[in-house]
Amino acid sequence: MRDNSYDMVGFQEVLKYGRTSGIELADYDVVHYAKAFGAKGIRIHSMDQFAEVFRMSLAEPGVTLIDVPVDYSRNIELFAELHDGVLD
């Protein structure tokens, strides 16, 4: 799962310091990264594609890396909803 950042670090920084620092990554090509190590890389653009690509990767020999873009932008809000009072 890729969001071009160290989101778990950023999530904790926001909770502790109210901001993030140094967590953003430049866009990188996971498909080419996989190929560089002898694996197959597949990029999907929606979760609707995931089940088919996952089944296909299990049916083929070798390692397959599936690049799944994710959006963690609501993590802190969802954390607060699930753990009422934690952020107070």
DODOTOR-346499 format. One record per residue: x, y, z of N, C-alpha, C in turn; residue number from 1. Coordinates in steps of 0.05 Angstrom, whole numbers. Example, Ala and Ser with C-alpha at 12.3 -4.5 7.8 and 13.67 -1.06 7.14 Angstrom:
% DODOTOR-346499
+--------+--------+--------+--------+--------+--------+--------+--------+--------+-----+
:    npx :    npy :    npz :   capx :   capy :   capz :    cpx :    cpy :    cpz :   i :
+--------+--------+--------+--------+--------+--------+--------+--------+--------+-----+
:    264 :   -114 :    156 :    246 :    -90 :    156 :    264 :    -66 :    156 :   1 :
:    257 :    -45 :    142 :    273 :    -21 :    143 :    258 :      1 :    157 :   2 :
+--------+--------+--------+--------+--------+--------+--------+--------+--------+-----+
***
This chain:
% DODOTOR-346499
+--------+--------+--------+--------+--------+--------+--------+--------+--------+-----+
:    npx :    npy :    npz :   capx :   capy :   capz :    cpx :    cpy :    cpz :   i :
+--------+--------+--------+--------+--------+--------+--------+--------+--------+-----+
:     17 :    -23 :      0 :      0 :      0 :      0 :     18 :     25 :      0 :   1 :
:     12 :     42 :    -18 :     30 :     65 :    -22 :     15 :     91 :    -21 :   2 :
:     25 :    109 :     -5 :     14 :    136 :     -5 :     35 :    158 :     -7 :   3 :
:     60 :    150 :    -15 :     82 :    168 :    -19 :     90 :    183 :      6 :   4 :
:     87 :    170 :     29 :     96 :    182 :     54 :    100 :    160 :     75 :   5 :
:    112 :    167 :     97 :    114 :    150 :    120 :     90 :    157 :    138 :   6 :
:     66 :    148 :    130 :     42 :    157 :    143 :     40 :    150 :    172 :   7 :
:     48 :    126 :    180 :     46 :    119 :    208 :     63 :    137 :    225 :   8 :
:     86 :    145 :    215 :    103 :    164 :    229 :     89 :    191 :    231 :   9 :
:     78 :    200 :    208 :     64 :    226 :    207 :     40 :    226 :    225 :  10 :
:     25 :    205 :    226 :      2 :    202 :    243 :     10 :    207 :    272 :  11 :
:     31 :    194 :    281 :     41 :    197 :    308 :     52 :    225 :    314 :  12 :
:     65 :    237 :    294 :     76 :    264 :    297 :     53 :    284 :    301 :  13 :
:     32 :    281 :    285 :      9 :    299 :    288 :     -4 :    296 :    316 :  14 :
:     -7 :    272 :    325 :    -18 :    268 :    352 :     -1 :    280 :    374 :  15 :
:     25 :    278 :    371 :     43 :    287 :    392 :     51 :    316 :    390 :  16 :
:     57 :    325 :    365 :     67 :    352 :    361 :     48 :    371 :    346 :  17 :
:     27 :    360 :    335 :      8 :    377 :    320 :     17 :    382 :    291 :  18 :
:     38 :    369 :    282 :     47 :    373 :    254 :     65 :    350 :    246 :  19 :
:     71 :    349 :    220 :     90 :    328 :    210 :    116 :    341 :    202 :  20 :
:    136 :    325 :    200 :    162 :    335 :    191 :    177 :    312 :    177 :  21 :
:    185 :    317 :    151 :    202 :    298 :    137 :    190 :    271 :    131 :  22 :
:    164 :    269 :    126 :    152 :    243 :    121 :    145 :    239 :     92 :  23 :
:    145 :    260 :     76 :    136 :    258 :     48 :    158 :    244 :     31 :  24 :
:    150 :    226 :     14 :    168 :    213 :     -5 :    161 :    222 :    -33 :  25 :
:    181 :    224 :    -50 :    176 :    230 :    -78 :    161 :    206 :    -90 :  26 :
:    147 :    211 :   -112 :    133 :    189 :   -126 :    153 :    169 :   -136 :  27 :
:    149 :    144 :   -131 :    168 :    123 :   -140 :    152 :    101 :   -154 :  28 :
:    165 :     87 :   -172 :    152 :     67 :   -189 :    156 :     40 :   -177 :  29 :
:    136 :     30 :   -163 :    137 :      4 :   -149 :    140 :    -19 :   -170 :  30 :
:    127 :    -16 :   -193 :    129 :    -37 :   -213 :    158 :    -40 :   -222 :  31 :
:    172 :    -18 :   -228 :    200 :    -20 :   -236 :    217 :    -30 :   -213 :  32 :
:    211 :    -22 :   -189 :    226 :    -30 :   -165 :    224 :    -61 :   -163 :  33 :
:    200 :    -72 :   -166 :    196 :   -101 :   -165 :    213 :   -115 :   -187 :  34 :
:    212 :   -104 :   -211 :    227 :   -116 :   -234 :    257 :   -116 :   -229 :  35 :
:    266 :    -95 :   -215 :    295 :    -93 :   -210 :    305 :   -116 :   -192 :  36 :
:    286 :   -128 :   -176 :    293 :   -150 :   -159 :    283 :   -177 :   -169 :  37 :
:    275 :   -177 :   -195 :    267 :   -202 :   -207 :    238 :   -211 :   -202 :  38 :
:    223 :   -193 :   -191 :    194 :   -199 :   -185 :    177 :   -186 :   -207 :  39 :
:    152 :   -193 :   -207 :    133 :   -181 :   -225 :    119 :   -159 :   -209 :  40 :
:    115 :   -136 :   -221 :    101 :   -113 :   -209 :     76 :   -106 :   -224 :  41 :
:     54 :   -103 :   -210 :     29 :    -95 :   -222 :     17 :    -71 :   -206 :  42 :
:      9 :    -51 :   -220 :     -3 :    -27 :   -208 :    -33 :    -28 :   -213 :  43 :
:    -49 :    -25 :   -191 :    -78 :    -23 :   -194 :    -86 :      6 :   -188 :  44 :
:   -109 :     13 :   -198 :   -118 :     41 :   -194 :   -143 :     43 :   -177 :  45 :
:   -155 :     19 :   -171 :   -179 :     19 :   -153 :   -180 :     -8 :   -140 :  46 :
:   -194 :    -10 :   -118 :   -197 :    -35 :   -104 :   -214 :    -55 :   -120 :  47 :
:   -230 :    -45 :   -139 :   -245 :    -63 :   -156 :   -227 :    -82 :   -172 :  48 :
:   -203 :    -73 :   -177 :   -183 :    -89 :   -192 :   -168 :   -109 :   -175 :  49 :
:   -169 :   -105 :   -149 :   -151 :   -120 :   -131 :   -156 :   -151 :   -132 :  50 :
:   -181 :   -159 :   -128 :   -186 :   -188 :   -127 :   -176 :   -203 :   -151 :  51 :
:   -182 :   -192 :   -175 :   -173 :   -206 :   -199 :   -142 :   -207 :   -201 :  52 :
:   -129 :   -184 :   -195 :   -100 :   -183 :   -197 :    -88 :   -201 :   -175 :  53 :
:    -99 :   -202 :   -152 :    -89 :   -220 :   -131 :    -91 :   -249 :   -139 :  54 :
:   -114 :   -257 :   -149 :   -118 :   -285 :   -158 :    -97 :   -292 :   -180 :  55 :
:    -94 :   -273 :   -199 :    -75 :   -277 :   -221 :    -46 :   -280 :   -210 :  56 :
:    -39 :   -264 :   -190 :    -12 :   -265 :   -179 :     -7 :   -292 :   -164 :  57 :
:    -28 :   -303 :   -152 :    -25 :   -328 :   -138 :    -22 :   -351 :   -157 :  58 :
:    -34 :   -348 :   -181 :    -33 :   -370 :   -201 :     -6 :   -371 :   -216 :  59 :
:      9 :   -350 :   -215 :     34 :   -349 :   -230 :     58 :   -356 :   -212 :  60 :
:     79 :   -368 :   -223 :    102 :   -374 :   -206 :    118 :   -348 :   -199 :  61 :
:    132 :   -349 :   -177 :    149 :   -327 :   -170 :    134 :   -306 :   -152 :  62 :
:    149 :   -285 :   -148 :    139 :   -263 :   -131 :    125 :   -242 :   -147 :  63 :
:    102 :   -233 :   -138 :     88 :   -211 :   -150 :     83 :   -189 :   -129 :  64 :
:     90 :   -165 :   -135 :     85 :   -142 :   -118 :     62 :   -126 :   -130 :  65 :
:     41 :   -122 :   -115 :     18 :   -106 :   -124 :     19 :    -78 :   -112 :  66 :
:     21 :    -58 :   -129 :     22 :    -30 :   -120 :     -7 :    -20 :   -116 :  67 :
:    -14 :    -16 :    -91 :    -41 :     -7 :    -84 :    -40 :     21 :    -72 :  68 :
:    -49 :     41 :    -87 :    -49 :     68 :    -76 :    -70 :     70 :    -53 :  69 :
:    -63 :     84 :    -32 :    -82 :     87 :     -9 :    -83 :    117 :     -1 :  70 :
:   -105 :    124 :     12 :   -108 :    151 :     21 :   -113 :    150 :     52 :  71 :
:    -93 :    159 :     67 :    -95 :    158 :     96 :   -103 :    185 :    107 :  72 :
:   -114 :    203 :     91 :   -119 :    231 :    100 :   -139 :    233 :    123 :  73 :
:   -155 :    213 :    128 :   -175 :    214 :    149 :   -166 :    198 :    174 :  74 :
:   -141 :    189 :    175 :   -132 :    172 :    197 :   -137 :    184 :    225 :  75 :
:   -129 :    209 :    228 :   -131 :    221 :    255 :   -161 :    225 :    262 :  76 :
:   -177 :    233 :    244 :   -206 :    236 :    249 :   -218 :    210 :    256 :  77 :
:   -212 :    189 :    241 :   -223 :    162 :    247 :   -212 :    151 :    274 :  78 :
:   -187 :    156 :    280 :   -176 :    148 :    306 :   -191 :    161 :    328 :  79 :
:   -197 :    187 :    326 :   -211 :    201 :    346 :   -240 :    190 :    350 :  80 :
:   -253 :    183 :    328 :   -280 :    171 :    330 :   -279 :    144 :    344 :  81 :
:   -259 :    128 :    338 :   -257 :    101 :    349 :   -248 :    101 :    378 :  82 :
:   -232 :    120 :    385 :   -220 :    121 :    412 :   -228 :    148 :    425 :  83 :
:   -253 :    152 :    431 :   -263 :    176 :    442 :   -248 :    184 :    468 :  84 :
:   -238 :    208 :    469 :   -224 :    218 :    492 :   -194 :    215 :    491 :  85 :
:   -184 :    199 :    473 :   -155 :    194 :    471 :   -140 :    220 :    464 :  86 :
:   -151 :    236 :    447 :   -137 :    260 :    438 :   -140 :    284 :    456 :  87 :
:   -156 :    281 :    478 :   -161 :    304 :    496 :   -137 :    308 :    515 :  88 :
+--------+--------+--------+--------+--------+--------+--------+--------+--------+-----+
***
